[in-house]
Amino acid sequence: MMDYVAWAEWYDIFYAVTDPGDIDFYHGLCRASGGPILEIGVGTGRIALPLAQEGMEIVGIDLNEPMLEVAQQNALDVAPLDGSLRLIQADMRDFDLKRLFPIVTIPARTLLLATSEEDQIKTLCCAVQHLASDGTMAFNLFYPDPEMLADNPNEEFLLEVVEKPDGGRYVLTAKNRFELGSQINHGVQIAEELNPKGEVLRRQELDVVVRYLYPDQVLVLCDRVGLEVIEMWGDFEGSKVDEKSDEIVVLARHASVT
C-alpha cells in the first residue's frame, strides 16, 4: 500500500520544480470549457487550486485524506478564492456526485493507481457517468517504453533535485521493478533532505504501485466504457505517440457524440 501520509508531506516539494507542461495543458482545457470542472485524483490541489483562484468552480475527489488535508490547507493559504474548490474524499472506482461536468480530468497518471484492468474500467466508467453529453475527458499516463521496462530493480536513478534557501537541497531518486505479465510496477521513490554540507537530515522510501498501459490498450478501455478517443499524443504539446514518448495524453468524448 502507498503511504499517503508520507506522500502528502513530500509531494509539493518535488512537484514545485517539475515541468509545468501538464498544468498548462489541463488549465487550457478547463478554461476553454468554462467549467465547472471535475478533477479525479485532485491530490494537494496542484492543478485545481490555481483555477479556483482564477474564478472557476472545481470539484476534486481523492481517496486519500492526507492529500486532501494538504489541499485544504493550500486553499486556506491563498483564500479568499475568486472561484470555488470543493474537496471530496471518494474512491475513483465508485462515486456518484449526481451531476454532470463539461470537463472531467484524471491528471498526474492517476488512472494507473488502479492496479487491475477491472479497476481501471471502473474508474473510467465513473468518469464517463459524470461527463456531460458534449463534454471532454482528459487524462495522461506514462509511456512504458522498452528501455524503461528493462530497468534494473536494484539501481536508483535521479528524478529531481530541489535547492533550499539555506544551501541544502531535497533529492528524489527512484527504483522500478516491472512485472511484464501483470503490467505492474512496484516502484520505490526515495526522498531525502540534505543540509548545506550534504549530510542527510531525513530520508524516506515511498512505495509507488501502478498498472501501466500501452496506447492500444487505452483505446480498448475507452471503447469498452463508451468513450471515443479524439486525440492521443506523446506529450502535452501534441507530439506523436511512439517509443520515445514520455507520456500518453488522451482527449476523449462520449462515443455517441458526432
N, C-alpha and C positions, 0 to 999 in steps of 0.2 A: 504494500500500500504506500502511496505517496504521502509524505508528511507535510500537510499544507500549513501547519503552524510554522514550521521552519521555512517553507517556501514563501509564505507571506512576509517574513522578515527580510528575505534576500531579493525578492522578485524585482521591486522597483529600483534597487541599487544597480542591477545589471541591465535592465531594460532601458534605463535612462540614457545609456550611451549607444544603444543599437541603432542601426539604420532605420530612420523613420518612414521608410517606404510603405510599410503596411499601414501606418497611421494615415498617411496622405491618401492612400488608396481607399480605405474604409470611410474616411471623412468625406472624400469626394462623392462617393456613392450615397452616403447618408444625407449630405446637404442637397444633392440633386433630387432625392426622394421627397424632401420636405418634412419627413418624419410622420408619425412617431417611429421610433426605431426599437427593434428587439435585438439585443446582443446576448447570445448564448455563450456562456463562459466569460462573464464580464471581469472576473478576477479582481484586481485592485483598482479598476476603472481607468486604466491607461489610455484606452481608446475612447471610452464613453464620456469621461468627465470633461474633456475639452469641448465636446459637442454640447453638453449641458450648459457649460459656461457661455457658449455662443447663443443659447436660447432654444435649443432643441429639446424635445421630450424623448428620453431614453428609458427603456425598461431593461434592466440587466439581471440575468439569472446566473447563479453559480451554486454548485452543491456544497462548496467548502466555506464554512462560516469564517475561518480566519482570514481568508482573502476578502470576503465581504466586509469584515470589520475594518480592514485597511482601506478599502474603497470608501466606506462611510467616513472614516477619519479624513481621507484625502478630500472628500467633498466638503466637509466642515472647514477644512483649512482654507478653502477658496470661496466659501459662502459669503454673500448670497449668490445663487446661480441665476442667470437670466432665464434658463430653461428649467428642466427637472431631470433628476436621476433617481428612479425607483429601483431599489435593490431587493431581489427576492431570492431566498435560499430554495433551490429546487434542483431536482435531478433532470439533466437534459434529456434523459431517455424517457421521462414520464412526467409531463407537466401540462397544465391547461390553464391559460390565463384568460380564456373566454373572450378574446378579442383578436383582431387581425392587424397586421402591420404591412406597410408598403415596402419595407426593407427589413430583412432578417439576416443577421450576420453571425458567423461562427469563426471568429478570428483566432490568430495565435496557435493554429494547428490543434485546436481544442477537440475537434471530431476524433482525432487519433487517441484521445484518452478513453474512448470507448473501445475496449480491448478485445472485442469479438465482432464478427460480421453482424450478428443479431443485434448487438447493442448499437452499432453504427447505424443500422437501418432504423432502429427505434428512435435514435436521436434525430435523424433526418425526417422521419415521419412526424415527430413533434414539431420540428421547424416548419414543415410544409403545412401543418394544421393551423399555424399562426400566420401564414403568408397570405396577404390579400390576393384576389384573383389576378390582378395585373401587377403584382409585386415582384421584387427581385430578391433572390437569396445569394449571399456571397460567403465563401469560406476558403481557407488556404491550408495546405498540408506541405510537408517536406517531400521532395522527390527522392525516392530510395535508389540512388544510382549505385552501380556495381562496386565502385571504389568504397563508398560508404559502408555497404553491406559486408565488405571484406575487412572491416576494421578489426584490429587485434583487441580482444576484450580486456586485455591487461595493460593496454597502452593509453595513457592520458594525452589529450590534446587540448590546446588552449582555445577557449571561447571568447572571453572578454577580460580586459583589464580596465579598472576604473580608478583614476587618480583621486586621492583625497586632498583636501586643502592643507593638511598638516604634513604633506610629503609622503604619507603612506599610500597604500592602494588596496583595492579589492581585486582578487583574481578568481576567475571562474574557469575551471577545466572540466573535462568530461571523459567518460569511457562508455563505449557502446558494446552491448552483447546481443547480436541479432540472431533470432531463431527463424531461419528462412521458411520452414514449413508452416509455422503459425503466423508468420509476419509480425512477430512481437519483438520489440527492442526493450530489453531490460537494461536501461541505461543508468548511469550514475553521474551526477554533476557535483563537483567538489568546489565549494565556496570557501574562500579564505580572506581574512582581513590581516594585512601586514602593516607594521609600523614603519617609520621612515628608514630604519636600519634593515628592513627586510625580514624582521622577525615575525613569526606567525602569532597573532594575538588570539585568533579563534579560527576554527576550521570545522566545516560541517559537510557531510556527504548527503546529497539529496537524491533519492531514487526517482527515476522517471520511467514509467512503463507505458508504452504506446503500441498501437497496432497500425503499421504503415500500410499505405495503399498505392497501387500503380494507377496511372491515368485511365487505363481501360476499365479497371475495377471501379473507379469513381463514376464513370459513365453508366456502368451496370447498376450500381447502387442508386444513382439518381433516377434511372429509368424505373426501378422497382418501386420507388416511393412517389412516382408521378411527377418527376421533375425533368425538364428539358435543359440540358447544358447549352447555353448560348455563347459562352466564351470559356476557353481554358488556356491559361498562359503559364509560362515558365518563370515569371517574376511579376512584380507589381506594376511594371511598366508595359506589359503586353507582349513580351518576347515569346517565341515558340517554345513549347514544351519538348525537351529532349534530355538525354542523359547528362548534359552539362548543367541542367537547371537545378536551382536550389529549392524552388517552390513549385507547387501545383496550385494555381489560383483559379477559382471556379466562380462563374456567374451563371445562375440558373433561374428558371421561372416555371410556373405550372405548365405541364405538357399540353394542356388543353388550350392555352393562350396562343393565338396566331398573330 
